């Protein structure tokens, strides 16, 4: 395990290094950031001076070396708009995004896995066909449309839930969280359901496919022959052996929602990193965009590493090398 961990850590470093090159090149061709930090009526001499101070008068290779050196020292630059460290801005907004994503993933998992187990164990029943038909709607409906419909029905036509904002928050271990307040829950429900819908449908279909395969195995027949209850067969024998692809999809969806909850956060004015990214792209705030992209890459590689470890817990036959 130690050797595998070291190997994966080296792979993570390599991936992040490649991502840093891609991010730097992307940012190098998205306009001149000088005009974000100087007054609009600046003279040409002032423009050139600002370019020298930002290191933009040097070669592309020299600029990347400065960029990489700053990253290794934890210096991600200062926001051109907010005039404060870009990393601080992201970390300030990150708890809001993570708590919304975790609630969405909890909704999706709690609903999708039992339905997927049922549909996989009883594929020819009318209820199973109805479940699969419903999952198609979850995959097909665009998230922005779902969000707007939820706002219309539950905030406009029937004012039961707020349509925007995060609600009341409390500080726990230095983090501002809303899921521990009633007002916070009323604000998080609609965006979380919007995020959960597509993920729910995907996990449901993967669980069903895995269960249909598992239910044909000899050990399931043997468990039936021993007189094990149907519930025990489905969840102790069937689901456990069908979880490997489900865990993979769960990890990918978790990273995907954290990284790309931008549309949902914009629709519901949720003060998370996704909305900050959209605002930063609109304003050309390059340091914030860089931090967001690097943090997203880091989250993905960490989640993939953890998923590999979970594999060995679920199925002891899997070994890591």
N, C-alpha and C positions, 0 to 999 in steps of 0.2 A: 504493500500500500504506500509506503514512503517513497519508493522509486516512482510509482505511478503519479503520486502527488507532485513530486519535483518535475516530472516530465510535463504534466499538465500546466504547472505554473510557468514553465519555460514557453510552452505553446501560447499561454495567455499573454505573456510579455511580447512574443513575436506578433501576435494578432493586433495588440494595441499599438505596436510600433508601425505596422502596416497601415492601420487606421489613422494614425497621426499623420502619415505621409498623404493619405487620401484627403483627410480633412484640411490639411495645410494647402494642398493644391486647389481644392474646391474654393477655399476662402480667398486664395490669391487671384482668382479670376471672377470675383463677384463684385467688383467695383473698388474704388479708392476710398479706404476708411478715413483718409485725412479730412475729408469734407464733413465727417461726423464730429470732429473734435475742434474745429476752428470756426470762427464766426463767418457768416455768409459773405461779409464784405471784406474779407481778408485780402491782403495784397499777395502778389506772386512770391515775394520774398518770405512772407509769413507762411505761405503754403509749403515752400521748399524747406523751411526750418522745421515745420511740423513733420514733414516726411522724413527728415534726418532723425528727429527725436524718436519716431516710431520705427526706425531702422528700415524704412521702405526704399531708401536710396541705395541699398546694398543688393548684391546678386541674390537670386532665388535660393541658391544653396546656403548662403550666409544667413538669409532670413529664416530658413528652416532650422538651421543649427541654433539660432537664438530662440526660436519657437520651441524646439525640443528641450533645450537647456532650461528654459523657463518652466516647461511642464514638469520636468524631473525635480525641480525645486518647489513645485506646488504653486507656481505663479501662473495663473491662467489669464492674467490681464484684468483690466478694469472696464466695466461697462461704459460705453460711450454715452449712453442715455442716462443711466442712474448714477454714474460717477462713483461706483463702489466696486469692490472685487466681484468678478463675474461668478466665481465659485460660491461666494456667500449668497448671491441672488438665487442660484440654483438650489443650494441646500436649504434655503429659507422656504422655497416653494415645494421641494421634493416630498415632505410628509403629506401634503394635501393630495398629491398624485398617488402616492403609495397607498394611502388609506382607501381612496376611492377604488383603486385597482384590486386591492385585497378583498374589499367587500364584494366587488363584481365577481372575482374568481370564486369566492365562497358561495355566492348565489348559484353560479354556473355549475360548480362541482356538486353541491348538495342536490341539485335538481337533475343534472345530466346523468350522473352515474347510476342512480336507481332506475331511471327511465331506460338508460342504455342496457342495463342488465335485464330488465323485463323484456325489452324489445328483442334482445339477442337470444334470450331463452325461449321466447314465444314468437318467432318471426312470422308465423302465418295467422296470428290473431288480428282481428279488426283493430283493436286498440293499438297494437304494435305498428300497423300500417298508418294509423292516425298520428302516432308519435313521430314516425319518420317523415310524414308529410309536413308536420309542424316544424321539424328541424330544417326542412328546405326553406321555409319562410325565414327562419332565423339566420340562415346563411345568405339568403338572397337580398333581404331588405337592407338598404344602406343605413349605416349608423346615424347619419345626420337626419334622415327622414324619421327614423324611429324616435330620436330625441325630440324633434319638433312635434311629432304626434303626441308623445307623452306630455310635453308642455301644454299642448292644446287641451288634452282631455283632463289632465290632473291639476293644471294650474290656471287655465283660462276658463274653460267651460265648467269644470267642477273644481273650484279653488281649494283643493285638499293639501297640496304640497307646493312649496316654493319652487320657482322656476330658475333661480340663479343664486349665486353666492355659496358660501360655505357654512354659514350659520355660526352659532356660538361655539367657541373652542375653549379648551382648557390646556394648561401646560403640564406635561408629564415627561419627566427626565429631560427637560429642556426643549421638548418638541410641542408645538401647538397642534392639538388633535381635536377633531370634531365628533368622532364616533363614540365618545363617552358622554355626550350630551343629547338630550331629546331633540333640541333644535338642530343640532348637527346631523342627526339621523334623518330628520325630515328633509334636509337639504341634499343629503348624499344619495337618497333612494333613487331618484330619477336618473341621474348620471350613471350610477352603478348598474341599474337595470339596462340602460342603453348599452353600456360596455359589455355586460354579461351576455346579451342575447346571442351574438354570433359565436362567442366562445362556448356557450352552453350547447349550441347546435353541433359544433365541431366535436366536442368531447363526447356528446351523446352518440354520434355516429361512429366514432372510433371505439367507444365502449361496446356498442352493439356488434360491430364487426369482430372484435376480439372475443366476445362471448359466443358468437355463432361458431367460431373456430374451436374454442375451448370445449364447448358442449358436445363436440363430436369425438373427443379424446377418450381413450380407454379408461383412464383413471376416474372420469366422471361416471362411466358405466359401473365401475367397480364400487364407487361410493354409493351409487343407487342400490347395487346388489347387497351392500352391507346394511342397508336400511337407514342411511343418513337422511335427515329431513331435507326438503327441497330448498329451504332457506339456507341451510348449512352448505349444501352443494353449490348453490349459486354464488354465495359471498365468500365462503371459506376456501372452496376449491376452484370455482370458476373465475370469479372476479380477480382473485389474487394472481392467477396466471395470465389474466388478460390485461393486467395493469401496465406492463412495460410500454406499449405504444401510448397509453393514456398519460403516463408520467411524462413521456417525451413531448406530447402535444401540450400538456399543462405547462411545462417549463417554457416552451416556445411562446405560448400565448401570454404567459405572465410577463416575459420580457417585452413582447410586442405591445401589450397594453400599457406598460410603464413608459415605453419609448414613444408610442404613437397614439396617445389619448388626446391628441391635440384638437381634433374636431369636436369631440364630446366636451372637452374643457372649454372650448370657445363658445359652443352653443349654450352651455349652462353657466357661463362666466365663472367657472371654477378656478380659483387662484392657484393652479398647479404649474408644473414645469412646461406642460404642453402649451398652455395659453401664453406663458412667458416666451416660448420659442416662436410662436406665431407673431407676437408683438415685436420680438427682436428681428425676425426676418423682415417684417414690414418697415422697421426703422433702420435696418442695416447695422444692427448692433453685433458686430463680428465676434468679440470675445465671448459673449453669452452663447452664441451659436456653437462656437468651438467647444466650450465646456459641456454643453448639452450633448453634442455628438460623441465626445470622448467618454462621458459618463454613461451614455447609452451602450456604447461598445463594451465598457467594463461590466455593466450589469448583465449583458448577454453572455459574456464568457464565464462569469461567476455562476450564473444560473445553469449553464450547460455543464459546468464542472459538478455542481451539486446534484444535477439530474443523474449523472453517471454514478455518483456515490449511492444515490437512492436505489438504482438498479440492483446493486449487490444486497441491499436490505430486503427488497421485495423478492428477489430470486437468488438464493445462495449459490445456484449453479453458475451464475455469472461471476467471473473473476476479472479484476482490473490488473493490467500489466503495464 
